[in-house]
Amino acid sequence: MTASSSNGLSARTTAGLGMALAAAMLVGISAGHEWASPAALVRAFAGDASIDSRLILDWRLPRVVAAAAVGALLGVGGCLFQGLFRNPLAEPYLLGSAGGAAVGATVALLVPLGFPQNLTLPILAFLGAWGATVLVLAVGRVAGAVDAAGLLLAGIAVAAILGALRSFLMLALSDETISLQVVLSWVLGGIQTPGPASLALLAGLTTACIALALMTARGLDLLGLGEEMARGFGLDVSRFVALAILAGSAVVAVAVAYGGLVAFVGLAAPHVGRWLVGPRHRPLILASALTGAIAVVLADALARSVLPPAEVPLGLITAVAGGPFFLLLLARRLRP
């Protein structure tokens, strides 16, 4: 297949994924304690002022858009980490970034800081993710582990420490006035309906993160040829690895800040994208973003509708679906 025909195939596949995302979002807008009919959706988008129409436009639609953004970020983060570590089992929660974000969010949820929680939670989650990543890079340099494998091991260790720290904070900071259920529901993952300002910020951050990821595409393609070959093409491997790790952690930090800990989406989305568009990272990043968005939108629709009027944590839905997928990948990787 020629380069031009391959690019055409990728463009058609990406367009198909875009249409699939639009269909998934319509399903997400319809889902809830009571499913909205197609006629109800038409009335809502036509400007109907009834309570049901306002519910669709003011509550369901922003939540579905937020779910799509979180899923896209998780897909992009998984694509970056799998390309960076050249490991198909890699996923966005490496290098302690998600653990750091969870520690920051735990502090925001349990400590009265005098600011609105919808402001402090994403900020502290973002700072926690960046701080954890910087810590991993520092540990790697001190230990001399400057390659991807060494940084991966350092990240696993830091993630374990941060998980223990989060559990300690949950026990130490909670009392009879602050319920652990709030923190646990966030840790288990879930999309909240954002206000207009928060949704605009999330949309802007998602666009910036995808653009940042696309800037790493050429370096990831070269790194896939091997470090020696990448150096031969002029890539400063050590510098690129450090910058790509920071970029991936920024992507994951935004996703965690707005969606909590949602497992397996970042693992599965790049694999589906790779099956559809191949290994080149520029189309793969876009395909991973669209696939992740579709997965989270549909999972959030299930979370809102499977046990009405209660809501199932989003992370449980993705874990139930993603666990068998991970085992399948692991079995294929270990098969001689």
Secondary structure by P-SEA (a helix, b strand, c coil): ccaaaaaaaaaaaaaaaaaaaaaaaaaaaacccccccaaaaaaaaaccccaaaaaaaccaaaaaaaaaaaaaaaaaaaaaaaaaaccccccccccaaaaaaaaaaaaaacccccccccaaaaaaaaaaaaaaaaaaaaaaaaaccccaaaaaaaaaaaaaaaaaaaaaaaaacccccccaaaaaaaaabbbccccaaaaaaaaaaaaaaaaaaaaaaaaaaaaaacaaaaaaaccaaaaaaaaaaaaaaaaaaaaaacccccccccccaaaaaaaccccccaaaaaaaaaaaaaaaaaaaaaaacccccccccaaaaaaaaaaaaaaaaaaaaacc
